[in-house]
Amino acid sequence: MAKKAQRYEIQMQLFEPKSNLPVLTEVPIRPKTGFQYIYKWEDKLKRQEWRSDGFRWRQYSTVTFKYGDVDCKRYYFKVQVGPGNEYTTDFTRHAIESPLYENKILVWYQGDDSLAINAALKDATDLDKHGKAPQRFENQMKLFLPEAGLPILSEVPLRPKGGFKYIFKWEIPLKRQDWRVDGYRWRQNSVTRFTYNDLESKRYYFKLQVGPGEEFSTEFTKNAIECPLHENQVLVWYQGDESVVRDFAHGNSKDPQKEYHRTAPSVLKKIQMETVTEKLPLQVFSDLLTDCSNRARHMIDAPRDVKQIQNARKFIRRAERSLNETPNDKKQIRNTPKMQRKALNKTERSSHETVDAIYNLYASGNGFVSDLHVAPNILIICFDESTVAEFRQFIKRDDLTVQCLTYGSTFIFGEFCLSVLTFRQTEFEDTPVIPLMYVIYERDTPLVHETFFMRFAAAVPEFETPERLIIISDEDVAITSAIEKNCPGVMRLRCWQHALQSIKSKLQSLNVTEKQEVQQYESDFIRLLNQDSAGKYKSLLAQLYLKKWKKEFSDYFDVAIDPDMNRMGAWALRPFGLSLQTAHQPESFSGVMKRLGESGLTWSKSSVDGLVASLLKITDFFNVRVARSRYRLANHAYTLKANLNDFYDDNDTDFPDSITVEELMSDIRLSRAESIAKLGKRTNAPITPNNSRRCAVKQNDTGMEEICILEAEAVQEGATNSLTIEHVILVDEAELDQDTVMYICH
């Protein structure tokens, strides 16, 4: 409402005496365009006479807005230019009525008043004079001719100004409707069909949406004419003041600050055509983004995001299912008792529950699961949107050092692998490692890393500022190729810890297995890394080649390690504020992930949704630690840099209490117990003492929960005195792993 008041403030000032507008008690007859006046009635009977001025108006919109503390109204009129519904907004009338100015109304006219001549009288006169009806829109139709000198464009101009005219010519049918999308928010107001040289033609009228809901303006309009005389062409022109344009979010957007721009119809059709291929949505998004080389035109000539492609694929597949299923098929499924429907075997049930559980997480609305692919292999990309948004701001901040990303560590959880992209939180002296994005996958293929970095490039477009980013990874070809393709220009360093693992593997293959000898090679490598310069490194390396190392290892080092030393030695890391030392505390990110992998939970295929939920808890764990540390709250984990103390001084937000890693792991285990308990309640298998087990959680000597499986006959009154059991759930043993929690215990 505040925006409306601001938009009409200039018009409201015309009511004031200093505007020098004429105050009339009689309505002028057929005033010219640009004329403004204030109509004042002394008799209530004349209150509405301002509506009749000799033109044929149709009121098509009324907007109520607040000015001061009172409700005011603005009226919009379009002029009738022919019988039936032949109207135009090329000539318009506007009026504002406000209780602040009693018995007064402000009226003004815009556009080409020649269009408002009484159409019926004009047509009758011309018919008598020429013996036939006149050509409609003849002046506009002349603009199609070469002598008019209008530009003929095959690409729609982006956000043209008022008064601009052009002819859009499409070479392929795919682009026939692209002229409708130009970066503005248009609503087609009407279509007039007319005959020109005995051919049926169309004229389109568009009004501008200037706010959410039904907030429209005719102060800036778009018009178009399409005629069969001019094949594959449409005449487009703009009228009015483009300064009234307002950018705002889509009505269904969760982010009110995210501006919405309509995507060109040809791009939408390309998306629909790609849905029949085997390409993943991220691949389609990346390809279409590459096709649009001009970044300034991304708002209309490229997909908005991966979600737009996923939605297109979903709608097409839903339509295909609807076509393949007859009404009788659907009715038969609905009327079949659930117990008589086909029962899934154990493998099918596990796979079905996995996909169903993950999709439920994806559709839950928390935004953590960003991408979900279930074929040919499961692949899930997760990230916290607020963490990514903060990271994007860090890249732009000159008061922080270059942002350092690390990717390549793989954690194994049953049948699934997990790779994590982390960054150093450089607001703190400790520069803690914070998780940025996760990818869960079944098979380690090049497509996994390609898809992941396509998603990263889409989520963090600031990677195009390469001087503010570096990425540390191992030398896996699939990873390095994915980074180079999707993040070109970003400096990539090699992870020395992965290089050390490669060295250990090579020593084993060379039968260098004695502990002391292996440690000596490792120590030599660390010494090489810690040199102050590349020159000192080369000098020390020559000594090791000549005096200490076996020739086979020297040959290996010369080929596999030496070429990358300038991307992982201390002298290479120092300019970025990095060192070889990494955090190995139990509460560091790597420590938390190690604890999760060693938690005793069996990460089977059916519990991948539990892994996703656990990652969300871990992300929240680090977010809370960062937030509390910024404001130096009790039990904060990191030390804020001194120059940022004033930046994070006052705070009126209540942050959650800080928890330990042990409490985090306990929370994860309990959440998984409750999740599996719900699974137990859903099972339809008959349960007897012979095919069921009771399970419980108890605390061990260290205070951590342990899973306890008890035979059915062992759970009797007094037999579980070491446990305080709230309730017992019986489930089919075939549904559960040996370590499944089925008691909720204290």
Disulfide bonds with the S-S distance in Angstrom:
none
